[in-house]
Amino acid sequence: MTMNRPILAANWKMNNGPTSAREFMKSFLDQYPRQNDRTVLFFPPAISLTTMAAAIADRRDIMLGVQNVYWKDQGAFTGELSVGMARDAGARVVLVGHSERRHVFGETDEETALKCAAVERGGLTPLLCVGELLDQREAGNAESVVVQQLRAGFSQMTQLATRDVLVAYEPVWAIGTGKTATPEDATAMHSVIRKELSALCGDRGRITPILYGGSVTSANAQTLLGAPQVDGLLVGGASLDAGSWLAVARA
Ligand code: 13P
């Protein structure tokens, strides 16, 4: 999988069903000709994936992912989505351990590990999200929380030395709050993540893309992207409006 950096990723969360996804893409693609110096990644709701795949058919600079999967391949698991189905519908990447999965739906480190392993088995790329709560930061535990989430999330993968993975640092206190980590905070935590990735993935850990997420806007995207160790952005709210997302994608 070739991804050029920076990686600009839009996490639409529970927004944009097939009809609005189609309209969004029409407007976005009209104004965003192919760019070879970056990769744009969309995480639409799974139900909009085939619509999105049709829209980007001839665009190698744009890729799709899903926001969540279950770790079993198939069977009686009402409401769940397998890695194989996501791949079939056009996904190349899977978000694992997003803060809302962890804190709204109670997803554990053990579950993120099973999901990352299933994504690897299914031949897709996991984008593992890690990040501390405000009280964990205030207690001085931010780094240990993030390192623990990383180690746990990748603990069941067997090909870390040879396969692509992506990581996003999304401090929970910055998600949807309008409070962004400073570029210095982002660089500091990304450096901690980089060191841990080198321990986990060997040489490959040095080039694993690390994205920042949390209240990224068209106004701060450029500055955050310019921070050392920030290889891309994972954007929620500002990715829902075609105009503001265009500005971020061009940052
Ligand atoms: P916001 O950009 O809305 O803060 O959301 C960030 C996020 O959770 C991306 O995955």
Boltz pocket constraint, residues with backbone or C-beta under 6 A from the ligand:
constraints:
  - pocket:
      binder: B
      contacts: [[A, 11], [A, 98], [A, 170], [A, 174], [A, 175], [A, 176], [A, 177], [A, 178], [A, 213], [A, 214], [A, 215], [A, 216], [A, 234], [A, 235], [A, 236], [A, 237], [A, 238]]
      max_distance: 6.0
